[in-house]
Amino acid sequence: MAEDYYALLGVRRDASQTEIKSAYRRLARELHPDVNPDPDTQEKFKEITQAYEVLGDAEKRQMYDLGGDPFAAAGAGAGFGGFGSAAGFPFSDFVDAVFGATGAGTTRGPRSRARRGRNATIRIELDLSECAFGATRELTVDTAVVCPTCSGEGTAPGTHPETCQVCSGRGEISQVRRSFLGQVVTTQACPNCGGFGTILPRPCPECDGDGRVRTRRTMKVRIPAGVEDGTHIQLAGEGETGPGGGPPGDLFLEVVQRPHPIFERQGDDLHCTLTIPMVAAALGATVSVESLDGPNDVDIRPGTQSGQVIPLYGLGVKHLNGTGRGDLVIHVTVETPSRLDAEQEKLLRDLAKLRGEEQPPGKFQPGQQGFFSRLRDAFNGRLSRSLIPNGFA
């Protein structure tokens, strides 16, 4: 024979039947006209198919190896176009090779109507202290649960799903069309049963065959310490029950942190502004400052200036999924009196004379940043946490 069938399939002359079949499957997926519309591949496809008809059959292969005509004994009906079992490769296997196990040779059978439920997301507003230390909240959610009448099957009491007569329970139907290559089989989901292989003779009157009903459910959830605005808390299996009694999806809680009248949160640190009198800034003092843990005494050093920062370590927000806490950062503002009586004004003028400050020159200090610039640079690049792994609750 002029044709080198082994070369066409890309296998060695001592290749096993498994290797030959695998090589043909690979080439068929690339060259089949339904997959590759290029006209040049049609002739190539005919050649590899003829090669497989010979090498895939033990007797024909032996005759071919001896130099004889493998189609001589088969008569005029043999050769290309015969994809039957006589070639050692049933047509259903060929369709499987090209279309990925969706051909007429595949018998799927009925499948469950149960499908996983949808995920649900609800917003939950939390105070800063709840975000910082965690909390337990009671929520009421509108969700889908298993129908109590049919227990999720979707059928009326006393009935059960029946085999679809259109597809005989396979869930799909096959269509055969003829082409120059012979018969080509395609499959699609059965329109009568929706691909399930079964039908509901009498749908459940309560859920109309869906297998679930809507209801309001109250649940307690634990909010972990350290969450922030925009954090998503995942509650596995607390979403909607799936159709047909399928497993539930997940419930996500989207945290909305309420503004605090005193503190501004930056990551796990808290910032606040402390206004002190001019005399306290000059002479020093001890003042009481509020924190999330309660009041704290803070020492104001003599000579404190506006814009100075006093950190209180470990009085911020707890770290999420970790240990320790952020800090409470106090930004000092010195209050200058705007109204003075005669005695107060005289005292200040006497003080200015003692300090030689009756006509003080203005002092410019270039290069110093303002409070908001320092605050921006201090926290630039911090990444907020956005998702808590499943299983914390």
Buried (B, 14 or more C-beta within 10 A) or exposed (E): EEEEBBEBBEBEEEBEEEBBBBBBBBBBBEBBBEEBEEEEBBEBBBBBBBBBBBBBBEEBBEBBBEEEEBBEEBEEEBBBBBBEEBBBBBBBBBBBBBBEEBBBBBEBEBBEBBEBBBBBEEEBEBBBBBBBBBBEBEBEBEBBBBBEBBEBBBBBEEBEBBBBEBBBBBBBBBEEEEEEBEEBBBBEEBEEBEBBBBBBEBBBEBBEBBBBBEEEEEEEBEBBBBBBBEBBBBBBEBBBBBBBBBEBBBBBBEBEBEEBEEBBBBBBBBBBEBEBBEEBBBEEBEBEBEBBBEEBEBEBEEEBEBBBEBEBEEBBBBBBEEEEBBBBBBBBBBEEEEEEEEEEEEEBEEEEEEEEEEEEEEEEEEEEEEBEEBBEEBEEEEEEBEEBEEEBB
